[in-house]
Amino acid sequence: MATIEELAEEDAEEAAEATRDCMRDAWERWEKDYYPEEAMEFDLPRHSAEEYRKRIALPDAFIIVAKERGRIVGVCSGHVVGKGGVASLGWLGVAPESRKQGIGNQLLEAVEEHVKDRGCHKISVVTLPCLTDAVRLFFKRGWVPECNLTRHSWKVDFMVVSKWFD
Ligand SMILES: CC(C)(COP(=O)(O)OP(=O)(O)OC[C@H]1O[C@@H](n2cnc3c(N)ncnc32)[C@H](O)[C@@H]1OP(=O)(O)O)[C@@H](O)C(=O)NCCC(=O)NCCS
């Protein structure tokens, strides 16, 4: 079992680097034939230590990390959207060598509790159908495909996957 906690400012650099590494790995492993490399490269700078520190200071944003032996092995982030009870998950990733041990599930569970505690009745993620391990994890936890976004960003099809709490 990993330790799950909200990101502390002093861990921002490590968490951002872990996310960028995970994004590059996911591109090589799952996205290569689906999502342009240029698109993935464009996404990387949103996961910098500076960005993470900014988000820690925002009341509606969350960054939750999983640690094993003091090292960050998983990161998920998102935000509560306004006051309407909806949350958006922006990223979920576990380091390749720490996958298939339940850490992704632990992170997702923590996110669901976090947003429920903030009054949310729904959470959604916009993701790529080629990220099959992630999609399977969402489905296992009761998230369902809500709609497709056809020829969306970078002319690629995305899917919106959501979970309702009541
Ligand atoms: C999606 C992702 C976060 C899942 O992380 P994870 O830590 O491997 O997730 P879990 O371990 O909870 O579950 C994954 C699998 O391991 C299995 N598992 C869990 N604990 C296990 C254990 N102790 N022993 C063996 N298998 C185990 C689960 O049953 C699940 O099996 P399945 O894939 O056959 O359904 C990870 O694959 C990842 O980082 N992918 C790239 C990033 C990505 O796609 N992000 C989504 C974009 S938002």
The ligand as a Gaussian input file, in Angstrom:
#p B3LYP/6-31G(d) Opt

LIG

0 1
 C       -3.858000       4.079000     -15.456000
 C       -2.813000       3.885000     -14.395000
 C       -2.741000       5.158000     -13.538000
 C       -3.198000       2.707000     -13.509000
 O       -2.297000       2.648000     -12.428000
 P       -2.021000       1.289000     -11.622000
 O       -1.342000       1.679000     -10.382000
 O       -1.378000       0.285000     -12.496000
 O       -3.533000       0.833000     -11.321000
 P       -3.980000      -0.393000     -10.406000
 O       -2.786000      -1.154000      -9.940000
 O       -4.926000       0.122000      -9.386000
 O       -4.822000      -1.270000     -11.426000
 C       -4.218000      -1.738000     -12.614000
 C       -4.320000      -3.254000     -12.716000
 O       -3.500000      -3.887000     -11.722000
 C       -4.263000      -4.884000     -11.050000
 N       -3.718000      -5.007000      -9.682000
 C       -3.964000      -4.200000      -8.641000
 N       -3.280000      -4.640000      -7.555000
 C       -2.583000      -5.721000      -7.943000
 C       -1.691000      -6.602000      -7.290000
 N       -1.368000      -6.419000      -6.004000
 N       -1.148000      -7.604000      -8.003000
 C       -1.454000      -7.774000      -9.298000
 N       -2.299000      -6.959000      -9.988000
 C       -2.849000      -5.955000      -9.314000
 C       -5.667000      -4.351000     -11.102000
 O       -6.624000      -5.353000     -10.891000
 C       -5.701000      -3.814000     -12.515000
 O       -5.840000      -4.907000     -13.406000
 P       -6.401000      -4.756000     -14.913000
 O       -5.568000      -3.686000     -15.599000
 O       -6.219000      -6.088000     -15.500000
 O       -7.815000      -4.330000     -14.770000
 C       -1.417000       3.590000     -15.032000
 O       -1.548000       2.530000     -15.942000
 C       -0.818000       4.771000     -15.759000
 O       -0.125000       5.606000     -15.175000
 N       -1.077000       4.867000     -17.087000
 C       -0.542000       5.970000     -17.889000
 C       -1.216000       7.269000     -17.619000
 C       -2.657000       7.285000     -18.060000
 O       -3.085000       6.607000     -18.969000
 N       -3.428000       8.167000     -17.408000
 C       -4.811000       8.419000     -17.722000
 C       -4.941000       9.758000     -18.317000
 S       -5.956000      10.805000     -17.349000

